[in-house]
Amino acid sequence: MKHQERSQSIVALLLASVVVIVIIIASTSTLDRFSQNKALPITSTGLPTSVKSNTVTPGVSGTQTESYLITQKAILISTIVSITRTPHDTPVPPPTGTFEDETVKLSAKILGLDALNGWFGFVDGNKIVIYAGSLLDDPDQGVIAILITLPYRNFSEKVLTPAQRGGVRVVAEQNNRLTLQSADGETFYFDVPSRRFVASLTEVVPTATPPPTYTPYAPPSGTSIPTFNPYPMPTELSTEVP
């Protein structure tokens, strides 16, 4: 009886050992496959080398590589479409009106003015800058300096106030007609299109003659350009003895 029990114990022990060995072998095989897949290098197509690029699925056109490339192309196209370029804003001209800073004073000084302020606007599509103040060499004489930006050149002009009441300042504007206040409180009106002082805001005056424009020089058509050597060269050497 004891001998039979001992035989059964040995058989059970052997079976347990076999099970443990099978588990160890299976675990080792799984770890080997995992490590191999993890270390697979990536090809230029982005697929591991273990993926066969020429594996064709029955009933489905194309290969795995083609499917991958098509997917990447679709992602790229959708990304480009989703990123829309914002159109450039239409250039907006600077606001018209009066301005007063150190730049005004420095710019006006070049024109011989002691400026109090300035005004910016447009007449016939041309940009006009006006400096208001007094003459540097005569502080009692009010003056307006006009700068007109024209194609290829600028036009400038100085207009004195009708009376010497000190420097003037632009205080208002209506339909390109400026209201100016002098140092002692006198009011003057200046019409920008006619480039002259007027008696009131409602006085009708003709528009001034536009400043002459500059036309770039262009040589007449058909004009020949002289050569560096206008004299003909001899066709053959002379054999005569002088």
C-alpha positions as MATLAB code, in Angstrom:
seq = 'MKHQERSQSIVALLLASVVVIVIIIASTSTLDRFSQNKALPITSTGLPTSVKSNTVTPGVSGTQTESYLITQKAILISTIVSITRTPHDTPVPPPTGTFEDETVKLSAKILGLDALNGWFGFVDGNKIVIYAGSLLDDPDQGVIAILITLPYRNFSEKVLTPAQRGGVRVVAEQNNRLTLQSADGETFYFDVPSRRFVASLTEVVPTATPPPTYTPYAPPSGTSIPTFNPYPMPTELSTEVP';
ca = [
       0.000    0.000    0.000;
       2.779    2.356    0.871;
       4.582    1.458   -2.341;
       1.494    2.427   -4.415;
       1.156    5.772   -2.642;
       4.828    6.479   -3.291;
       4.400    5.769   -7.021;
       1.440    8.125   -7.255;
       3.414   10.888   -5.583;
       6.284   10.485   -8.045;
       3.895   10.608  -11.035;
       2.207   13.784   -9.681;
       5.604   15.394   -9.151;
       6.662   14.560  -12.709;
       3.432   15.983  -14.135;
       3.910   19.204  -12.167;
       7.462   19.495  -13.436;
       6.320   19.033  -17.040;
       3.676   21.779  -16.615;
       6.251   24.187  -15.170;
       8.658   23.475  -18.037;
       5.917   24.104  -20.643;
       4.996   27.429  -18.987;
       8.649   28.534  -18.942;
       9.114   27.636  -22.618;
       5.921   29.480  -23.636;
       6.892   32.579  -21.634;
      10.374   32.635  -23.155;
       8.968   32.369  -26.674;
       6.528   35.224  -26.020;
       9.291   37.466  -24.668;
      11.500   36.716  -27.673;
       8.755   37.670  -30.111;
       8.015   40.867  -28.172;
      11.654   41.931  -28.121;
      12.043   41.193  -31.835;
       8.963   43.260  -32.753;
      10.088   46.083  -30.518;
      13.498   46.274  -32.165;
      12.227   46.131  -35.714;
      13.790   48.932  -37.768;
      11.518   51.342  -39.594;
      11.837   51.570  -43.346;
      11.558   54.715  -45.478;
       7.848   54.051  -45.948;
       7.267   54.145  -42.209;
       6.481   50.384  -41.980;
       8.473   47.828  -39.945;
      10.674   45.521  -42.000;
       8.609   42.548  -40.895;
       5.591   43.953  -42.755;
       5.724   42.661  -46.268;
       5.074   45.471  -48.690;
       3.996   43.102  -51.413;
       1.412   41.210  -49.379;
      -1.808   41.333  -51.343;
      -5.103   40.799  -49.584;
      -7.427   38.629  -51.698;
     -10.305   40.644  -53.075;
      -8.718   43.991  -52.073;
      -6.735   46.077  -54.585;
      -3.396   47.541  -53.543;
      -0.807   46.564  -50.981;
      -0.287   47.458  -47.365;
       2.372   49.980  -48.375;
       0.005   51.650  -50.848;
      -2.704   51.814  -48.188;
      -0.257   53.439  -45.786;
       0.857   56.017  -48.367;
      -2.734   56.786  -49.359;
      -3.609   57.363  -45.700;
      -0.644   59.699  -45.223;
      -1.534   61.617  -48.397;
      -5.129   62.053  -47.220;
      -3.896   63.368  -43.868;
      -1.569   65.818  -45.616;
      -4.300   67.092  -47.954;
      -6.769   67.568  -45.115;
      -4.135   69.457  -43.131;
      -3.391   71.802  -46.048;
      -7.073   72.428  -46.658;
      -7.746   73.131  -42.990;
      -4.940   75.704  -42.823;
      -6.330   78.594  -44.849;
      -4.131   81.609  -45.472;
      -5.612   84.825  -44.194;
      -5.786   87.342  -47.071;
      -3.790   90.511  -46.733;
      -5.712   93.449  -45.398;
      -6.478   96.230  -47.846;
      -4.145   99.155  -47.128;
      -5.988  101.853  -45.231;
      -4.746  105.447  -45.567;
      -3.879  107.206  -42.320;
      -6.722  109.158  -40.741;
      -7.050  112.773  -41.784;
      -7.074  115.563  -39.279;
      -4.781  117.643  -37.127;
      -1.629  116.360  -35.483;
       0.901  117.891  -33.146;
       4.198  116.427  -31.974;
       7.932  117.000  -32.116;
       8.078  115.559  -35.638;
       5.865  118.408  -36.855;
       8.170  121.011  -35.371;
      11.307  119.403  -36.755;
       9.845  118.946  -40.250;
       8.483  122.498  -40.355;
      11.828  123.923  -39.251;
      13.357  122.661  -42.494;
      10.812  124.841  -44.337;
      11.607  127.901  -42.188;
       8.545  127.625  -39.918;
       8.012  127.547  -36.190;
       5.021  125.171  -36.373;
       2.299  124.935  -33.749;
       0.525  121.963  -35.334;
      -0.296  120.370  -38.684;
      -3.091  118.873  -40.762;
      -3.171  115.870  -43.076;
      -5.655  115.155  -45.888;
      -6.244  114.283  -49.540;
      -7.180  116.487  -52.503;
      -7.743  114.918  -55.945;
      -6.136  111.737  -54.667;
      -2.919  113.520  -53.680;
      -1.666  113.490  -50.125;
      -1.439  116.966  -48.586;
       0.350  117.924  -45.391;
      -0.067  121.409  -43.955;
       2.074  122.987  -41.248;
       0.634  125.968  -39.379;
       2.674  128.427  -37.328;
       4.882  131.476  -37.865;
       8.072  132.329  -39.723;
      11.264  131.485  -37.904;
      12.750  134.898  -38.722;
       9.495  136.798  -38.017;
       7.385  135.373  -35.145;
       4.634  137.963  -35.748;
       3.944  136.671  -39.256;
       1.612  133.695  -39.392;
       2.196  131.254  -42.201;
       0.892  128.066  -43.780;
       3.282  125.581  -45.430;
       1.752  123.152  -47.922;
       3.369  119.878  -48.994;
       1.697  117.920  -51.825;
       2.894  114.445  -52.760;
       2.784  114.026  -56.542;
       3.999  111.223  -58.820;
       7.808  111.364  -59.051;
       8.052  114.612  -57.074;
       6.773  116.735  -54.197;
       5.366  120.257  -54.358;
       5.758  122.778  -51.530;
       4.431  126.284  -51.038;
       4.230  128.855  -48.228;
       1.228  131.197  -47.805;
       1.340  134.099  -45.357;
      -1.657  135.092  -43.242;
      -3.416  138.302  -44.404;
      -2.439  140.072  -41.161;
       0.513  139.749  -38.828;
      -1.208  138.375  -35.726;
       1.405  135.850  -34.624;
       1.584  132.149  -35.224;
      -1.574  130.273  -36.235;
      -2.931  126.886  -35.263;
      -5.432  124.616  -37.066;
      -8.479  124.245  -34.785;
     -11.104  122.795  -37.177;
     -11.669  121.494  -40.717;
     -14.765  121.303  -42.913;
     -14.780  120.163  -46.554;
     -11.019  120.810  -46.901;
     -11.396  124.316  -45.470;
      -9.335  124.950  -42.355;
     -10.181  127.231  -39.448;
      -7.048  128.685  -37.864;
      -6.643  130.593  -34.617;
      -3.827  133.128  -34.204;
      -1.847  133.783  -31.045;
      -3.936  136.862  -30.183;
      -7.316  135.207  -30.956;
      -7.803  136.244  -34.594;
      -9.585  133.668  -36.812;
      -8.448  132.859  -40.327;
      -9.908  130.480  -42.949;
      -7.750  128.610  -45.387;
      -9.101  126.764  -48.433;
      -6.889  123.758  -49.177;
      -7.919  123.103  -52.834;
      -7.343  126.748  -53.813;
      -4.285  127.098  -51.558;
      -5.354  130.535  -50.319;
      -6.939  132.314  -47.377;
     -10.656  133.138  -47.700;
     -13.058  135.385  -45.817;
     -15.376  132.684  -44.417;
     -16.285  129.017  -44.429;
     -18.870  129.590  -47.176;
     -16.966  131.774  -49.645;
     -16.744  130.128  -53.052;
     -13.331  130.283  -54.710;
     -11.914  128.510  -57.770;
      -9.600  125.581  -57.297;
      -5.956  126.421  -57.726;
      -4.074  125.304  -60.783;
      -2.637  121.848  -60.084;
       1.118  121.811  -59.580;
       3.086  120.699  -62.621;
       3.801  117.000  -62.690;
       7.123  115.428  -63.525;
       7.357  113.145  -66.552;
      10.289  110.750  -66.604;
      12.545  111.192  -69.626;
      12.181  108.590  -72.344;
      14.336  108.715  -75.495;
      12.382  109.054  -78.760;
      11.606  105.822  -80.504;
      13.929  104.958  -83.393;
      16.825  106.985  -82.012;
      20.073  105.245  -82.873;
      22.800  104.997  -80.277;
      26.210  106.134  -81.652;
      28.907  103.499  -81.729;
      32.272  103.885  -80.023;
      34.087  103.760  -83.385;
      31.943  105.529  -86.013;
      34.669  105.414  -88.692;
      34.722  102.375  -91.030;
      37.643  100.030  -90.721;
      39.708   99.261  -93.918;
      38.666   96.082  -95.662;
      42.246   95.162  -96.674;
      45.736   96.208  -95.885;
      47.336   98.850  -98.113;
      50.288   97.631 -100.219;
      51.410  101.025 -101.441;
      54.703  102.326 -100.218;
      54.452  105.892  -98.965;
];
